[in-house]
Structure formats: C-alpha cells, structure tokens
Amino acid sequence: MVTLNSSLFTGLSGVRTAQVGLNVSGNNIANVNTKNYTRQVADTRISGLGSGGLGLVVGGGSTVAGINGLRSSIADQLLTREEGRHGFQDTFASGMAEVEGLLAETEFSGIRASMGQFFDSLEEATLRPADSGARREVLELGDRLATEIRQRDNDLFQFQSRTNLEVEEVVTRINQLTAEIESLGNGIFRSGNPPQDIVDERYRKINELSTLVAIDVYDMGDSRIQVNIKDSNFVLVGEDQYELSIALNGANNNFYDVQLDNGGATPVDITAEINGGMLGAKLELRDTELAGLRRRLDKFAAGFISQFNAVHTAGFTLSAAPNDTGLQFFDPLDPTAGGAPAPPAVDPDRYAGAASSIALSTQLLVDPLDPDQGFDPNKLALSDTAGETGNNVVALQMAALRTAAVVIDDVGDGTADTGTFERYYSDTMSTFGRTTRNAQDKLEGQQLLLDQAQARRDEVSAVNLDEEAVQLTQYQRAFQASSRFIGVINQLTADIINRLG
C-alpha cells in the first residue's frame, strides 16, 4: 500500500530531477560560445517501482542516471581530419607568402636588376675595351651581382633556420598535448562515468593536436582512444604517451629530424612519415620549397662561375705577367682544381654552397692581401691577344653569355644543359610564385571544408539557445509541479495528523 511518506519521496525526486535539468541547461547556455563545447542532456529514468494501492503499481519517481553529451563520432572525426588539413595549408600558405616577400624585387634592385646592369656594362665594355671607367664598371657590377646572390641565399637560409627552430617548438607542444590527452584519458577510464566537460576537454586537445600534426584517432572501447601519426603504426597516445624528440641531421645543414620514442632501444626517425598539420607544413617548407629554391640558386650561381671563368681565364688583361692571363673572374667552385667540373655523375646537390660563396675573384684585386684597395680594372681580361689594348674579343664572348641558351647545369651531371641566365632565374621565381598562389587557393578551399565540417558537428553537438529556452520552460514547470505535489502531500499529512490528534 502506498504511503504519504513514499509520495513525498516521489515528489522530491521530481524536484531534484528538474533541478539537475535546470543546471544542465544553464551550463549549456553559459558555454554557448565555448569552442567545440558539446551540448549536454540529463539522462532521466524511472526510479524504482511502488504500490499504488488497489493492486496497481506506479513508479517511484525519477532519477538522473547521468549527464550525456550529444555527439557524433563521425562528425567529430571529420572535424579532426579537416582541422589537420587546415593546419597544414594555413602554415604552408603563410610561410610561402613570407618567402615570396623576401624574394620581391624592384626595377632597380635585386638579382634580376643587378644581372641586367652587369650584362649592360659588359656590352659597354665591348665598345670601349681600353677605357678604365668601363672596365671598373664591369667589376663593380659583377661584384654587386655576386653580393645580391649571396644575400638572397642568406635570406633563404635564415628563413630555413627559423623554420627549423619552429619545428622544435611544435614538437614540444605536441608532447605537451599528448601528455594532457593521456592524463585526461586515464581519468575518464578510471571514473567510468566521467563529467562531459572532461570528455570535451580531451576532444579539444585532440583537435589542437591535429592542427599540429596529422593524426588518426581510434576508439579502443571503455572510453579509451589511441592516437597515431596519420597513415602509420606510430602511436603517440595509447595506454601510455610516446614522446617525440629531435635530432640533428648532419646531411641536412644540421637541421632537426623528428624522432619517436616508442619504447625501443633507440628512437625511430619518423620525419618522412609526417605529412600534415603545422609540423608537416614546416618540414615541407624547410626541406622541399626552401631547399629546392636554394638548390636552383646554387645552380644559377655555379653557371655564372663556370661560364665566366672559362672565358675570362683564356683572355688577356692590361697587366704585366704573371697577371696578364689565366685570371679567374669569380672565385672558382673548386679552388684546388681551377673550377673544373666534378666527375660526371648526376647529383642534384653538386653545386651546394655556390650561391652562398659566389664572389668576384681575389685575383682581380689590386692587392689580394689587402681587399680594401678594391679591384684593379687592368686585371679584367677583355682581349684574346696579349698586348692588344683595343681588342674586345673576350669582352664580346662574355657579353654573349647573356643570350647563350646552354649555360647552367640543371640536371647535376657536370654539363650545362639549359639557359639563358635571365630565363632560368625568371622561371625559378615564376614557379615559386605559382606554388605560392596555389597554396593560397588550397587554403581557401580547405577553409570551406573546415567550415562545413564544423557546421556538421555543430548540428549535432552545439548549443541551440532556442532549444535550451524550451528545456528551461519544461524543467521550470516540472519543478513547480513537483513542488506543488509535495505541498499537497504535506497538507494531506497535516490533515490526518490533526484529525487523529
């Protein structure tokens, strides 16, 4: 037989259930602007069974079994994937744009302008081969061109070096995040029924991690997850955290390789496995785009060195022996071999360092032991015959290099195979510019995909203020009705006591 006392507990359970519902809705509303907050709902259930009298059975009120988050694993995984892709494209596009700024030239400055001025001075020298002013102009503008090439290469190397330091910073942040994800995961597993805010926090950490490095996330059951480097078996977070580390690579300018401590005797190099997120973008910038650009600049500089030295060493100067012939125009690629090409074998890095070291030959200085005295115009070889001051044959040969179609070894086999100098440099800059524009286009496309993934996730999980307003009204009325029910039972209890009194 049902008692008034049990009815009081039924009413009280209704009040408590409504109060929890009000608190959940209030928490949802408070977090309406929290990034990737998951809307929560109270899991309300019947609280036992009781007798209603006359052989009837009614419920014993209600209880809140837990607070659940409204989430879709498919939508969550899609957003995590697109976050990673966007992290890569955003970092890559901004890096390429910054490098493009370093390469910017004006009509009167930069490699292209200096190259044009240098060849113009050679053409002028063909008209006045004995003129000291014309000779000095060739040397000064040749020195300026070499300086521009060195400066451009140094700018690119400094950007590479800065990007390399940023690789270390990203690795440090990845380790921080994986440690936090592991800690949150262990807490979720131990609690059995964790607060949804903790589950949300782990999800936010996973999404931040995905912007730094492309990952795959696997549901291992019992609220456990495993995080791998994307498309690999390299685990970052499982039952334990596996840290990344960095190691100097002597074959790559002492830049950092990325390694994973997977519990083995030595860390595993996973640099080649990283192809997404901010870390992947920085490695792509450092080792592909910037390295490729510097390699092209090395070949460009090597072409100038080898072609001009080959012509200049065969010419005759206005100086007396032993400085009348055989002088280099640029410091040779291999000083011990007089600039001779390396053995014929294809090597893309055959001319590594040419752009960073190109300089007018010290043999052309007034005093090789005192560079401050500058270059000696009489040591410029413009004649093909000794003693002929008006002879311009070598000057014409050097000026003709401007339009020569085969002056640069692009393959890396020791033999020139392409040109001209101006076209090669223009093609290099144009190709880089197209890559930069393509990166920006891809970023804009990726932003659309990210927005779509975010919208899909929000359809399921985001807070809807209109829906929360409805929930508030329902819980408010339930609270009021349960309170009124308790009041009625109290009054009936008082009436019985008074009558029995």
C-alpha positions in Angstrom: 0.0 0.0 0.0 1.3 3.4 -1.0 2.0 5.8 1.9 2.0 9.6 2.0 5.7 9.3 3.1 6.6 7.5 -0.1 4.6 10.1 -2.1 6.8 12.8 -0.6 9.9 11.0 -1.9 8.3 10.7 -5.3 7.7 14.5 -5.3 11.2 15.2 -4.0 12.7 13.0 -6.8 10.8 15.1 -9.3 12.2 18.3 -7.8 15.7 17.0 -7.9 15.4 15.8 -11.4 14.1 19.1 -12.6 16.8 20.9 -10.7 19.5 18.9 -12.4 17.8 19.6 -15.7 17.8 23.3 -15.0 21.5 23.2 -14.1 22.4 21.3 -17.3 20.5 23.8 -19.4 22.2 26.7 -17.5 25.6 25.1 -18.1 24.8 24.7 -21.8 23.7 28.3 -22.1 26.8 29.5 -20.3 29.0 27.6 -22.8 27.2 28.7 -26.0 30.4 30.4 -27.2 32.9 27.8 -26.0 34.7 26.3 -29.0 33.6 22.7 -29.6 31.6 22.5 -26.4 29.3 19.5 -26.6 25.7 20.1 -25.6 24.7 18.1 -22.5 21.4 16.4 -21.6 20.3 14.8 -18.4 19.6 11.1 -18.7 16.3 10.8 -16.7 15.0 7.4 -15.8 12.2 5.9 -13.6 13.3 5.4 -10.0 12.1 2.0 -8.9 8.5 0.8 -8.6 6.0 1.2 -5.9 2.4 0.2 -5.0 -0.4 2.5 -6.0 -2.9 0.6 -3.9 -5.9 -1.5 -5.2 -3.4 -3.9 -6.7 -2.0 -1.2 -9.0 1.8 -0.5 -9.5 3.1 3.0 -10.1 6.6 4.4 -10.5 8.6 5.5 -7.5 9.6 8.9 -9.1 12.6 9.7 -11.3 16.3 9.9 -11.1 19.1 11.3 -13.2 21.3 8.4 -14.3 24.0 10.6 -15.8 24.8 13.6 -18.0 25.3 12.7 -21.6 26.9 14.7 -24.4 25.2 14.9 -27.7 28.0 13.9 -30.1 28.5 12.1 -33.4 31.8 10.2 -33.6 31.6 10.5 -37.4 31.2 14.3 -37.2 33.9 14.5 -34.6 36.4 12.5 -36.7 35.6 14.6 -39.8 36.2 17.8 -38.0 39.5 16.5 -36.5 40.6 15.5 -40.0 39.8 18.8 -41.6 41.4 20.7 -38.7 44.7 18.8 -39.5 44.5 19.6 -43.2 43.7 23.3 -42.5 46.6 23.4 -40.0 48.9 22.3 -42.8 47.5 24.6 -45.5 47.4 27.7 -43.3 51.0 27.3 -42.1 52.3 26.4 -45.6 50.5 29.3 -47.4 51.6 31.9 -44.8 55.2 30.6 -45.0 55.2 30.7 -48.8 53.8 34.2 -48.8 56.5 35.3 -46.4 59.2 33.8 -48.6 57.7 35.5 -51.6 58.1 38.8 -49.8 61.8 38.0 -49.3 62.2 37.4 -53.0 60.4 40.6 -54.0 62.5 42.8 -56.4 62.1 46.2 -57.9 63.1 47.6 -61.2 66.4 48.8 -59.8 67.3 46.3 -57.1 67.5 42.6 -56.7 69.2 39.8 -58.7 67.3 40.4 -61.9 68.2 44.1 -62.0 71.8 43.5 -61.0 72.2 40.8 -63.7 70.8 43.2 -66.3 73.1 46.0 -65.2 76.1 43.7 -65.2 75.5 42.5 -68.8 74.8 46.1 -69.9 78.2 47.0 -68.5 79.9 44.2 -70.5 78.2 45.4 -73.7 79.5 48.9 -73.0 83.0 47.4 -72.4 82.9 45.8 -75.8 82.7 49.3 -77.2 85.5 50.8 -75.0 87.7 47.8 -74.0 90.7 50.1 -73.1 88.6 52.5 -71.0 89.4 52.3 -67.3 85.9 53.5 -66.3 84.1 50.9 -68.4 86.4 48.2 -67.0 85.8 49.4 -63.4 82.0 49.4 -64.1 82.1 45.7 -65.1 84.0 44.7 -62.0 81.8 46.8 -59.7 78.5 45.5 -61.2 79.9 41.9 -61.2 80.7 42.3 -57.5 77.2 43.7 -56.9 75.6 40.8 -58.7 77.6 38.3 -56.6 76.6 40.2 -53.4 72.9 40.1 -54.4 73.0 36.3 -55.0 74.8 35.7 -51.6 72.3 38.0 -49.8 69.3 36.2 -51.4 70.7 32.8 -50.4 71.4 34.0 -46.9 67.9 35.3 -46.6 66.5 31.9 -47.6 68.9 30.1 -45.3 67.9 32.3 -42.3 64.2 31.6 -43.1 65.1 27.9 -43.2 66.9 28.2 -39.9 64.0 30.0 -38.2 61.6 27.4 -39.6 63.9 24.7 -38.2 63.6 26.3 -34.7 59.9 26.4 -35.1 59.9 22.6 -35.7 61.4 22.2 -32.2 58.7 24.4 -30.8 55.9 22.4 -32.4 57.4 19.1 -31.2 57.5 20.5 -27.7 53.8 21.5 -27.9 52.9 18.1 -29.4 54.5 16.4 -26.4 52.6 18.7 -24.0 49.3 17.9 -25.7 49.8 14.1 -25.9 50.7 14.1 -22.1 47.5 16.0 -21.4 45.4 13.7 -23.6 46.9 10.7 -21.9 46.1 12.1 -18.4 42.6 13.0 -19.4 42.1 9.6 -20.9 43.2 7.8 -17.8 40.9 9.9 -15.7 38.0 9.2 -18.0 38.7 5.5 -17.9 39.0 5.3 -14.1 35.9 7.3 -13.5 33.7 5.1 -15.6 31.1 7.8 -16.0 33.2 11.0 -16.4 31.9 14.5 -16.5 31.2 15.5 -20.0 33.3 18.6 -19.6 36.4 16.3 -19.2 35.4 14.4 -22.3 35.1 17.7 -24.2 38.4 18.9 -22.9 40.1 15.7 -24.3 38.3 16.3 -27.6 39.6 19.9 -27.8 43.1 18.7 -27.0 42.9 16.1 -29.8 41.7 18.8 -32.2 44.5 21.1 -31.3 47.0 18.2 -31.7 45.5 17.5 -35.2 46.3 21.1 -36.3 50.0 20.5 -35.3 50.4 17.0 -36.9 48.1 14.8 -39.0 46.7 12.0 -36.8 44.4 9.1 -36.8 42.2 8.6 -33.7 40.9 5.1 -32.9 38.2 4.2 -30.4 39.5 1.4 -28.2 36.4 0.9 -26.1 35.8 1.7 -22.4 36.3 5.4 -23.3 39.9 4.8 -24.3 41.4 6.1 -27.5 44.6 5.6 -29.5 46.2 8.4 -31.4 48.6 7.5 -34.3 50.7 9.6 -36.7 48.3 9.6 -39.7 48.6 6.6 -42.1 51.2 4.9 -39.9 51.6 2.5 -37.0 53.5 5.1 -34.9 51.5 5.6 -31.7 51.5 9.0 -29.9 48.9 8.2 -27.3 47.6 4.8 -26.2 47.6 3.4 -22.7 50.8 5.4 -22.4 52.2 8.6 -24.0 55.1 8.2 -26.5 57.1 11.4 -26.9 58.6 13.0 -29.9 62.2 14.2 -29.9 64.5 16.0 -32.3 68.0 15.0 -33.6 70.5 17.0 -35.7 70.9 15.7 -39.3 74.4 16.4 -40.4 73.5 15.7 -44.0 70.8 18.4 -43.9 72.5 21.6 -42.6 72.3 20.2 -39.1 68.5 20.8 -39.2 66.3 18.7 -37.0 64.9 15.3 -37.8 61.8 14.2 -35.8 62.0 11.0 -33.9 59.5 8.9 -31.8 60.5 7.2 -28.6 58.3 4.1 -29.0 59.8 2.2 -26.1 62.6 0.6 -28.2 66.3 0.9 -27.6 66.7 3.9 -29.8 64.1 6.5 -31.1 62.7 5.9 -34.6 63.1 8.6 -37.2 59.6 9.5 -38.4 60.4 12.7 -40.4 59.3 11.2 -43.6 56.0 10.0 -42.1 54.9 13.5 -41.1 52.9 14.9 -43.9 50.2 17.1 -42.3 49.5 19.7 -39.7 51.7 22.6 -38.8 54.7 20.3 -38.3 54.3 18.7 -41.7 54.0 22.2 -43.3 57.2 23.5 -41.7 59.1 20.4 -42.8 57.7 20.9 -46.3 58.8 24.5 -46.3 62.2 23.8 -44.9 63.2 20.7 -46.8 61.3 21.0 -50.1 60.4 24.5 -51.0 63.2 26.5 -49.5 65.8 23.7 -50.1 64.6 23.5 -53.7 64.8 27.3 -54.2 68.3 27.4 -52.8 69.3 24.5 -55.0 68.2 26.4 -58.1 70.1 29.5 -56.8 73.2 27.3 -56.4 72.9 26.1 -60.0 72.4 29.6 -61.2 75.5 30.9 -59.3 77.5 27.9 -60.5 76.6 28.7 -64.1 78.0 32.2 -63.7 81.1 31.0 -62.1 81.9 28.2 -64.5 80.9 30.0 -67.7 82.6 33.3 -66.9 85.8 31.7 -65.6 86.1 29.5 -68.7 86.0 32.6 -70.9 88.0 35.0 -68.7 90.9 32.7 -67.9 91.6 32.4 -71.7 91.7 36.2 -72.2 94.4 38.7 -71.7 94.5 41.7 -69.3 96.2 45.0 -69.4 98.5 43.9 -66.5 102.0 42.6 -66.8 102.9 38.9 -66.3 102.0 36.9 -64.4 98.7 38.8 -64.2 98.3 39.1 -68.0 96.3 36.0 -68.5 94.7 32.9 -66.7 92.9 35.0 -64.1 89.5 33.8 -62.7 86.6 36.2 -62.9 84.8 34.6 -59.9 86.3 32.6 -57.1 86.1 29.0 -58.6 83.8 26.3 -57.4 86.8 24.1 -56.6 89.8 26.3 -55.9 92.2 23.3 -56.0 91.1 22.3 -59.5 90.7 25.7 -61.1 86.9 25.4 -61.3 87.0 22.1 -63.2 83.7 20.2 -63.0 83.3 17.3 -60.7 83.3 13.7 -62.1 80.2 13.1 -64.3 77.5 11.6 -62.0 74.1 13.0 -61.5 73.9 14.8 -58.2 71.2 17.4 -57.5 73.4 18.9 -54.8 76.6 19.0 -56.9 76.7 22.8 -56.6 75.6 23.1 -53.0 77.0 26.3 -51.5 77.7 28.1 -54.8 75.2 30.8 -54.1 76.4 31.4 -50.6 80.0 31.8 -51.7 80.0 33.4 -55.1 82.3 36.3 -55.2 84.5 38.2 -57.6 87.9 36.5 -57.7 90.5 37.7 -55.3 92.9 37.5 -58.3 91.3 40.7 -59.6 92.1 42.7 -56.5 94.7 45.5 -56.6 96.4 43.6 -53.7 94.9 40.2 -52.9 96.3 40.6 -49.4 94.5 43.9 -48.9 90.9 43.8 -50.2 90.2 47.3 -49.0 92.2 48.6 -52.1 89.4 47.2 -54.3 89.6 45.7 -57.7 92.1 46.5 -60.4 90.4 47.3 -63.8 93.6 46.4 -65.6 93.2 42.8 -64.5 89.9 42.4 -66.4 90.6 40.2 -69.4 88.8 41.6 -72.5 91.3 40.7 -75.3 92.1 37.4 -76.9 95.6 38.6 -77.8 98.4 39.7 -75.5 99.3 43.4 -75.7 96.2 44.5 -77.8 94.6 47.1 -75.6 91.7 47.7 -78.1 90.9 44.1 -78.6 87.4 43.2 -77.4 87.0 39.6 -78.5 86.8 38.2 -74.9 84.5 41.1 -73.9 82.2 40.1 -76.7 82.3 36.4 -75.6 81.4 37.3 -72.1 78.6 39.7 -73.2 77.3 36.9 -75.5 76.7 34.7 -72.4 73.6 36.9 -71.8 71.8 35.1 -74.6 73.6 31.8 -74.5 71.0 29.0 -74.4 73.2 26.4 -72.6 74.9 27.9 -69.6 73.5 26.1 -66.5 73.7 22.5 -65.4 70.2 21.9 -64.1 70.5 18.1 -64.1 73.6 18.0 -61.9 75.8 15.8 -64.1 78.5 18.4 -64.6 77.4 19.5 -68.1 75.5 22.7 -68.9 72.1 21.9 -70.3 69.8 24.9 -70.0 69.7 28.7 -70.1 69.6 31.6 -70.5 70.7 33.0 -67.2 67.8 35.5 -67.2 65.2 32.9 -68.3 66.4 30.4 -65.7 66.1 32.9 -62.9 62.7 34.2 -64.2 61.4 30.6 -64.4 62.6 29.9 -60.9 60.8 32.9 -59.5 57.7 32.3 -61.6 57.5 28.6 -60.5 57.8 29.7 -56.8 55.1 32.4 -57.3 52.7 29.8 -58.8 53.3 27.5 -55.9 52.5 30.3 -53.5 49.3 31.2 -55.3 48.3 27.6 -55.4 48.9 27.3 -51.7 46.6 30.3 -51.1 43.9 28.8 -53.3 44.1 25.5 -51.5 43.9 27.3 -48.1 40.7 29.0 -49.2 39.2 25.7 -50.4 40.3 24.0 -47.2 38.7 26.7 -45.1 35.4 25.9 -46.8 35.8 22.2 -46.0 36.6 23.1 -42.4 33.6 25.3 -42.1 31.4 22.5 -43.5 32.8 20.0 -41.0 32.3 22.5 -38.2 28.7 23.1 -39.2 28.1 19.3 -39.4 29.5 18.8 -35.9 27.5 21.8 -34.6 24.2 20.4 -36.0 24.6 17.6 -33.5 26.6 19.0 -30.7 26.4 22.7 -30.5 24.2 24.6 -28.1 20.9 25.9 -29.6 19.6 28.7 -27.5 16.0 28.2 -28.8 16.0 24.6 -27.7 17.6 25.4 -24.4 14.8 28.0 -23.8 12.2 25.3 -24.4 14.1 22.9 -22.0 14.2 25.6 -19.3 10.5 26.1 -19.5 9.9 22.4 -19.3 12.2 21.9 -16.3 10.7 25.1 -14.6 7.2 23.7 -14.9 8.3 20.3 -13.8 10.0 21.8 -10.7 6.9 23.9 -9.9 4.5 20.9 -10.4 6.7 18.7 -8.2 6.9 21.4 -5.6 3.1 21.7 -5.7 2.7 17.9 -5.4 4.9 18.0 -2.3 2.8 20.8 -0.9 -0.4 18.8 -1.4 1.1 15.7 0.3 2.2 17.9 3.2 -1.3 19.3 3.6 -2.9 15.9 3.5 -0.4 14.6 6.1 -1.2 17.6 8.3 -4.9 17.0 7.9 -4.6 13.4 9.0 -2.4 14.3 12.0 -4.9 17.0 13.1 -7.8 14.6 12.8 -6.0 11.9 14.7 -4.7 14.4 17.2 
